[in-house]
Amino acid sequence: MRISTFFYTIRQGFRNIFRNKSFTLASIATIGACLFLFGLFYSIIANFQYIVKNAEQKVYITVFFDEGLEDVRKQEIGEMIARRTEVSEIHYVSADEAWETFKHDWLKEYSDGFTENPLANSDNYRVYLSDVSMQSALVTYVLSVQGVRKVNRFEVLSSTLTGINALIAYTSVGIIAILLAVAVFLISNTVTIGISVRKEEINIMKYIGATDFFVRSPFVIEGMLIGLIGAALPLVTIYFLYNKVMEYMMERFTMLSGLLSFLTVSEIFHVLIPVSLGIGIGIGFFGSFATVKKHLRV
């Protein structure tokens, strides 16, 4: 393709946008609204997943040993557990450490009456999971290891976090599919109007020998430009809105800063910018290409 032809199709794509101003604005506004909702939804879901992930990192199982088990065997058990794919970290807690923690958390000043450690046989491994959904498999394995007396686990918390992750995944897929379908439909309608307006001009171009690519490409470029503009506008809005919301929450709810942590705007937009622009240009291309192929029989 010659350079002059390339620039001609680009110019025609821009002109098509201004030829059908009302339909173009309606498409850009609707696509912008869809991707704005997508951006808001992504920001909320990403932060929620981040919070859940942080909560998952605090979920662990506690492995206790048979009484009188030799230290060498305890070390072997720790190495066996650490090699499992379900495990992210493993820490040995001695009986003295367990007793100090128990005194600090529960007994406080009432611990002075104890002259001996009542948790003398309570040394253990605290095993953190890489994925809470694999807790049952890990517990089953650990209980089968010789020298393990019992395993304590957070069954309810684990199942709750696993259910939340599944709900987030299904909801995300459903909403994204709906938004994409609406956006493609709108671009298709806009391109269809543009074809009907330029029908006579297109016929003349075909009579004088214009190729199919030469005739169709301006409409495809028009759809891609609509998708690009429709994706860029909500990104700017979400950027300022996200910053304002985070500042407001940190100022008004300072107690949350110690309990919950949120993603920064750069972490959000590191993913949101390429995804939103890709979605906008992608639906613009496929929506216009399918429409041109269907309605422009050249």
Salt bridges, closest charged atoms under 4 A:
GLU76 OE1 - ARG73 NH1 3.12
GLU86 OE2 - ARG84 NH2 2.84
GLU89 OE1 - HIS91 NE2 3.16
GLU100 OE2 - LYS103 NZ 3.19
ASP105 OD1 - HIS104 ND1 3.18
ASP123 OD2 - LYS74 NZ 2.45
GLU155 OE1 - ARG153 NH1 3.33
GLU201 OE2 - ARG198 NH2 2.80
ASP212 OD1 - LYS206 NZ 2.88
